Amino acid sequence: MSLTRKTEEDYISLQAKLDKQKWPGKYMFKFIVPNNQDHISKVLALVINPKAQVKTTLSKNGKYASISIVEIMKNSQAIIDRYKEAENIPGLYSL
């Protein structure tokens, strides 16, 4: 896995794909972070809706935690904003 950050062009491309869908609707975010409570807590703090579905799975060696979040999002911009907010979490990979 690389630690490269998404570029503005990546976000423009993602938003164009998302704009083809009907909103509001469910969207799944998937993040991978080092397996420590601080990193996991920062990802979980991104969840706004208390009804969101959250699943955390540890890697085989326990070094990383995969966090999947399914949440109702109001539009494509809200998704882009969430990804940009997540970029501030050290060691985070977004899929």
Backbone as CSV, one residue per row, in Angstrom:
resi,resn,N_x,N_y,N_z,CA_x,CA_y,CA_z,C_x,C_y,C_z
1,MET,0.839,-1.183,0.000,0.000,0.000,0.000,0.879,1.240,0.000
2,SER,0.449,2.211,-0.735,1.239,3.435,-0.757,0.543,4.499,0.090
3,LEU,1.323,5.469,0.510,0.786,6.546,1.335,0.444,7.781,0.511
4,THR,0.305,7.604,-0.815,0.001,8.755,-1.643,-1.401,9.274,-1.339
5,ARG,-1.544,10.550,-1.358,-2.834,11.197,-1.111,-3.558,11.355,-2.439
6,LYS,-4.864,11.414,-2.371,-5.655,11.641,-3.568,-5.408,13.073,-4.054
7,THR,-5.350,13.206,-5.354,-5.183,14.532,-5.945,-6.561,15.132,-6.208
8,GLU,-6.584,16.392,-6.523,-7.853,17.048,-6.842,-8.488,16.389,-8.067
9,GLU,-7.650,15.930,-9.014,-8.177,15.235,-10.195,-8.855,13.922,-9.792
10,ASP,-8.302,13.220,-8.797,-8.932,11.988,-8.297,-10.327,12.296,-7.757
11,TYR,-10.437,13.378,-7.006,-11.730,13.750,-6.434,-12.727,14.179,-7.508
12,ILE,-12.258,14.886,-8.516,-13.134,15.297,-9.612,-13.662,14.068,-10.339
13,SER,-12.797,13.101,-10.588,-13.199,11.867,-11.256,-14.212,11.087,-10.416
14,LEU,-13.936,10.959,-9.119,-14.852,10.258,-8.226,-16.201,10.957,-8.183
15,GLN,-16.188,12.274,-8.083,-17.444,13.012,-7.997,-18.256,12.856,-9.279
16,ALA,-17.604,12.831,-10.426,-18.323,12.634,-11.692,-19.020,11.278,-11.704
17,LYS,-18.358,10.249,-11.197,-18.969,8.913,-11.121,-20.128,8.913,-10.127
18,LEU,-19.918,9.552,-8.986,-20.967,9.588,-7.964,-22.184,10.386,-8.416
19,ASP,-21.967,11.412,-9.224,-23.071,12.251,-9.684,-24.029,11.500,-10.610
20,LYS,-23.631,10.333,-11.095,-24.504,9.522,-11.943,-25.504,8.724,-11.113
21,GLN,-25.303,8.705,-9.798,-26.193,7.966,-8.909,-27.248,8.893,-8.324
22,LYS,-28.293,8.275,-7.781,-29.365,9.038,-7.150,-29.021,9.274,-5.675
23,TRP,-29.163,10.516,-5.235,-28.874,10.881,-3.841,-30.092,11.531,-3.230
24,PRO,-30.315,11.400,-1.941,-29.494,10.706,-0.951,-29.551,9.190,-1.144
25,GLY,-28.505,8.538,-0.652,-28.407,7.096,-0.768,-27.280,6.549,0.075
26,LYS,-27.227,5.211,0.141,-26.186,4.552,0.925,-24.852,4.617,0.191
27,TYR,-23.795,4.799,0.964,-22.446,4.794,0.413,-21.546,4.078,1.397
28,MET,-20.646,3.235,0.877,-19.708,2.534,1.746,-18.322,3.167,1.652
29,PHE,-17.839,3.617,2.795,-16.463,4.075,2.923,-15.657,2.902,3.455
30,LYS,-14.429,2.756,2.978,-13.554,1.728,3.525,-12.197,2.370,3.789
31,PHE,-11.784,2.271,5.031,-10.518,2.858,5.446,-9.657,1.786,6.106
32,ILE,-8.358,1.905,5.939,-7.411,1.032,6.620,-6.463,1.931,7.400
33,VAL,-6.288,1.605,8.686,-5.413,2.384,9.562,-4.557,1.432,10.397
34,PRO,-3.435,1.929,10.931,-2.681,1.107,11.878,-3.583,0.707,13.043
35,ASN,-3.401,-0.490,13.530,-4.267,-1.022,14.588,-3.869,-0.460,15.948
36,ASN,-4.351,0.726,16.224,-4.247,1.275,17.582,-5.495,2.115,17.827
37,GLN,-5.863,2.226,19.062,-7.142,2.841,19.412,-7.251,4.284,18.954
38,ASP,-6.159,5.025,18.973,-6.197,6.424,18.549,-6.616,6.542,17.083
39,HIS,-5.988,5.751,16.214,-6.318,5.805,14.788,-7.745,5.333,14.531
40,ILE,-8.131,4.249,15.166,-9.483,3.718,14.976,-10.519,4.734,15.465
41,SER,-10.269,5.348,16.603,-11.203,6.347,17.145,-11.364,7.537,16.213
42,LYS,-10.289,7.962,15.579,-10.364,9.099,14.656,-11.210,8.758,13.430
43,VAL,-11.100,7.522,12.954,-11.935,7.117,11.822,-13.394,7.053,12.262
44,LEU,-13.650,6.466,13.409,-15.029,6.349,13.886,-15.650,7.709,14.161
45,ALA,-14.829,8.695,14.466,-15.337,10.053,14.700,-15.863,10.688,13.409
46,LEU,-15.511,10.125,12.256,-16.016,10.627,10.984,-17.488,10.291,10.784
47,VAL,-17.972,9.291,11.510,-19.355,8.844,11.348,-20.291,9.875,11.970
48,ILE,-21.197,10.378,11.159,-22.125,11.410,11.625,-23.450,10.800,12.058
49,ASN,-23.945,9.860,11.271,-25.251,9.258,11.531,-25.115,8.095,12.516
50,PRO,-25.785,8.151,13.655,-25.685,7.060,14.625,-26.263,5.744,14.100
51,LYS,-27.028,5.798,13.010,-27.587,4.582,12.417,-26.663,3.974,11.362
52,ALA,-25.503,4.572,11.147,-24.551,4.043,10.172,-24.089,2.652,10.599
53,GLN,-23.836,1.812,9.609,-23.319,0.476,9.874,-21.796,0.542,9.843
54,VAL,-21.173,0.067,10.921,-19.716,0.112,11.023,-19.200,-1.289,11.295
55,LYS,-18.204,-1.698,10.517,-17.585,-3.008,10.717,-16.075,-2.821,10.755
56,THR,-15.452,-3.364,11.797,-13.996,-3.288,11.936,-13.428,-4.692,11.886
57,THR,-12.408,-4.888,11.057,-11.755,-6.180,10.910,-10.250,-5.971,11.005
58,LEU,-9.587,-6.818,11.762,-8.128,-6.733,11.875,-7.469,-7.546,10.770
59,SER,-6.300,-7.086,10.331,-5.538,-7.842,9.344,-5.053,-9.145,9.972
60,LYS,-4.589,-10.047,9.134,-4.157,-11.359,9.604,-3.087,-11.256,10.698
61,ASN,-2.155,-10.347,10.526,-1.084,-10.189,11.519,-1.430,-9.180,12.613
62,GLY,-2.617,-8.562,12.527,-3.067,-7.626,13.550,-2.441,-6.250,13.482
63,LYS,-1.686,-5.991,12.428,-0.994,-4.702,12.316,-1.933,-3.574,11.866
64,TYR,-2.964,-3.925,11.094,-3.883,-2.926,10.553,-5.326,-3.254,10.907
65,ALA,-6.153,-2.225,10.921,-7.592,-2.389,11.099,-8.279,-1.857,9.845
66,SER,-9.195,-2.645,9.304,-10.020,-2.237,8.168,-11.363,-1.812,8.740
67,ILE,-11.792,-0.615,8.390,-13.051,-0.088,8.905,-13.953,0.239,7.723
68,SER,-15.091,-0.459,7.659,-16.094,-0.209,6.628,-17.254,0.532,7.271
69,ILE,-17.682,1.596,6.625,-18.777,2.418,7.139,-19.804,2.568,6.023
70,VAL,-21.037,2.121,6.277,-22.129,2.305,5.322,-23.058,3.342,5.938
71,GLU,-23.219,4.430,5.217,-23.987,5.551,5.754,-24.819,6.187,4.643
72,ILE,-25.959,6.721,4.999,-26.769,7.468,4.039,-26.111,8.833,3.840
73,MET,-25.759,9.108,2.596,-25.116,10.373,2.275,-26.080,11.209,1.438
74,LYS,-26.057,12.537,1.660,-27.041,13.387,0.980,-26.686,13.677,-0.472
75,ASN,-25.379,13.707,-0.785,-24.967,13.961,-2.169,-23.494,13.619,-2.348
76,SER,-23.025,13.739,-3.587,-21.638,13.382,-3.883,-20.640,14.298,-3.173
77,GLN,-20.984,15.566,-3.014,-20.065,16.487,-2.345,-19.845,16.093,-0.892
78,ALA,-20.876,15.585,-0.224,-20.727,15.142,1.164,-19.734,13.981,1.258
79,ILE,-19.723,13.125,0.245,-18.776,12.000,0.218,-17.357,12.512,0.022
80,ILE,-17.178,13.409,-0.926,-15.855,13.991,-1.179,-15.347,14.700,0.079
81,ASP,-16.219,15.453,0.729,-15.830,16.162,1.952,-15.375,15.186,3.030
82,ARG,-16.062,14.053,3.147,-15.697,13.053,4.158,-14.311,12.468,3.869
83,TYR,-14.043,12.164,2.594,-12.713,11.652,2.233,-11.626,12.678,2.542
84,LYS,-11.907,13.939,2.238,-10.909,14.977,2.512,-10.675,15.138,4.007
85,GLU,-11.723,15.013,4.801,-11.579,15.075,6.256,-10.736,13.898,6.764
86,ALA,-10.941,12.740,6.169,-10.206,11.539,6.578,-8.715,11.647,6.275
87,GLU,-8.355,12.436,5.279,-6.936,12.584,4.926,-6.092,13.111,6.084
88,ASN,-6.712,13.741,7.064,-5.975,14.287,8.200,-5.586,13.225,9.229
89,ILE,-6.041,11.994,9.042,-5.733,10.922,9.993,-4.420,10.282,9.568
90,PRO,-3.399,10.327,10.427,-2.085,9.767,10.071,-2.173,8.277,9.764
91,GLY,-1.487,7.851,8.692,-1.405,6.442,8.366,-2.643,5.860,7.717
92,LEU,-3.619,6.690,7.374,-4.880,6.198,6.809,-4.741,5.930,5.315
93,TYR,-5.328,4.811,4.887,-5.484,4.477,3.474,-6.979,4.475,3.212
94,SER,-7.416,5.108,2.147,-8.838,5.032,1.796,-8.959,4.231,0.518
95,LEU,-9.967,3.387,0.485,-10.183,2.524,-0.689,-11.449,2.938,-1.394
